[in-house]
């Protein structure tokens, strides 16, 4: 059952966001959307509340506005499209040093996190992403971009190998409706900043996913390679065309996909 979460960090204009389940919040929800966007945040910064990363990651620097909630509808309106967008955002263990808690490090295992997100986004009837013929757009910041790749690969695997027919069907539906993937400041091959951060933390405290953002990590290289193969398969498919976009968000992939018949 969904519930509302109040954000005490916002003093002048308190916000509430619908909590769909433990891993998914609705920043904006439409009854009959033309497109569904799902945002994946990255690691939280020191001094911030990690439980609020699902919305604070996407706020404008000088305002407390969560721009996917406040600016996106206006952008669609200004362009004269009239599209209605449902905007969801995931939540997961994103502290750099969760091991300071008894179960923190265990909760930062990427396989477990992605498995939970597949359940929360696709299999949970309250979220039901990609099940009603509505195009789906995934947006990942920082570590969130790497998780998106892992997420898509797991969904593809379940679409072919899951023992339950429901899981195979819903996974296939999601992939058929996956329209675009955007990576925003994602360290696809690692970055020195994360090398330094990892070196400062005790190994027992560090987020297990932090290693995915160290330079030339083998597991990240495998994820990149497998995702590249997936992208090429989609590009070669007659049913969908996956193309690279030259955007300022470092890297992205998208397939041509009309939103309810609009170009």
N, C-alpha and C positions, 0 to 999 in steps of 0.2 A: 504494500500500500504506500502511496506517495504521501509526503508530509512537507511542511515548510520549515526552512532554516532561516533564522534571523542572523544577520551579520553585525555583531556589536562593534566591529572596527569602523563602521560607517556611522558617524555621529550625527551629521547634519541631515542626512537623508537615509534613514534606515531602509535596508532592502530585505526582501524575503525571496527565496528561490525555492521552487518545488523540488523536493527530494524524491526522485522516482524509486530509487533503491540505494543500497549502500555504496554503489560505485558510479551512479549517474544522477546529475541534477539538470533541471530544465531552466535555462536562462530565459527562454521565451518559447511558448508552446502554442501551436495553432491546431484547431480541430481538424482542418482539412488542408494541410500544408502542401505547397508546390515543391518544396525542397527541404531536406533535413541536413543540418550541419552539426557535426560532432567535434568538439574541441578537446585536445589532449594537452594538458599543461606539462611543464617540466619539473626539474628539481626546485624546491623552495629555497629562498634566501634566508640567511640568518636574521633573526629578529622579526620574522613574519610568521603569521599563524598558518601552518601547513594545511590545516583543514579548510582554509579559504582560498587555496591556490586555484581551485576550479573556476573561480570568478575573478579574483584579484589579478591573475596572470593577464587577463584580457581587459583590464581597465586602462583608461587613458592616463598618461603620466601626471597631468596637472589636475585631473578630476577623479572623483570616485565612481564615475560612470563605468559600467561594464559595456564596452562598445558593441559587442555582438547583440546585446539586448537593446541598447538605446540608439545606436547609429545605423546598424544594418537595415532595419525596417525603413528608415528615412532614406537611405541610399537607394533601396529598391524602388521607393516611391518617387524619388527625384529622377530616376532613370525611366520612369513611366512604365515599368514592367508590371507592377501590380502583383508580383509574386509574394506569397506568404511563406515565411521561413520559420520552421521550428528549429530552435538552437539548444543543443544539449552540451553538457560538459562533464567529462569524467573526473573522478577523484580516486586517488590511490596513494600509497605510502611514498611520499616525495621528499622526506627529510634527508639531508646528506648523511646524517649520523643516527639513524633510528635504532642502532644496536644498544643505545643507552637504555632502551626499554627492554624488558625481558624477551618479548616476542617481536621486537621491532625489525631486526635483521631478517628473520624468517619471513616477515610480511613484505619484504622488499625484493623477493625473488621474482624475476620478470616472468617466468613461466606461469607462476601462480597468479600474478597480477593480470596477465593477458587472459588466462583461462577465466578468471572472474569477470573481466570486461566483456568477453564473448557472451557469458551467461547474462550479465546485467544489461548489455546493449541489444543483443539479438534474441536470446531465448526467453528473457523476461517479457511477459505479455504487456506489462505496463510501459516498457520502452519500445519493444517491437520494431527496432530500426531496420529499415530496408525490406519490409514485408508487405507494403501496400502500393508498390509500383512508383514510389516517390524517390527521385534521385537523392543519393547520399553523398555528402562532401565531408572529408576528414581533414582536420587542421591540427598540426602538431607543432608545439614549440619546444626547442631544446630536447631533452630526453623524450618528450612526448612524440617527436617525429620517429625516433627509433622504435618506440612502442607501437606506433601505427603499423610499421612494416611487420613487426612480429605478430601483431593482431591480424592483419590481412592474411599472412601466411598460415596462421592457425585456423582461420575461418576456411581458407581453401582446403586445408587438410581435412577438416571436419566435414566439408561438403562431399568428400569422396570416401572417407574411411569411418565416420562415426557409426556406431552400432545402431543408434536410434534413428528411425526414419524422420522424425520431427527435427532432429538436429541437422541431418543432411539437407532436408528441404529448406529450413530457415537459413542455413549457411549459404546454400545456392542462391536463394532469393536475395540475400544481402549482396553477394558478389555481382549479381546481375544488375542491381540498382546502384552499385558503387560508381559514382560519376567522376569524382576528382579527389586527389590527395595533395595537400599543400604542406610543405615543410618550412617552418619559420625558425631561422637560426638553429638548425639542427646540426650537431657535430657528427656528420656521417662517418668521418674517419678519425674521430677523436679531436681533442684540443688540449693545448698545454695547460689552460686554466684548470681543467678537470684533473690533469696529472698532478698539479700542485695541490689541489684540494684533497685528492686521494692520499697523497703523501703525508698530509697533515693529520689525517684521521687514523685512529686505531683500527686495525683490520677488523676487529671484533665489533666495532661500532658502525663502520661504514655501510652505507646503502649498497646492497649487492649489485644494483644496476649502475652504480657509479663507474664500475669497470668498463661498461659498454661505451663510455664516453672518453676513455683513455685512448691515446694514440695507437692506431693500428691493432686494436684488440681482435683476437681471432674470432670470437663469437660475433662481434659486430660485423666483421668482414663476411662471415657466413650469412648473416641476416641480409646484408647488402646484396650479396651474390644471389641468394634465393629470391629476394624481392625483385632484383633485376631480371631474373628468369621469368618470374610471374608477369612483370610488365611487358616483356617481349612476347610472351604467349598471348597476352591480351591484345597487343598491337597486331599480331598475326591472325587474330580471330575475325571471322566475318561478321560476328554478332556485335562486336565492340571494337573501337579504335582508341588505343591508348597513346597519347602524344605527350611530348615534353613541352612545358611552357617556360618561356624566358621571363621569370618574375624576380623582383627584388628580394623575395623571401628565400633566396639561396638555391632552392631546388623544389621542383614540384612535378607531379605527373597528373594527367587528366585524360579522360576519354571523352570524345564528342558525345554529348547527351543533351537532348532537348528537355526542358522543364515543362512537362505537361503540354508538349506540342509547340512551345515557344522556342525561338532560336536564341 
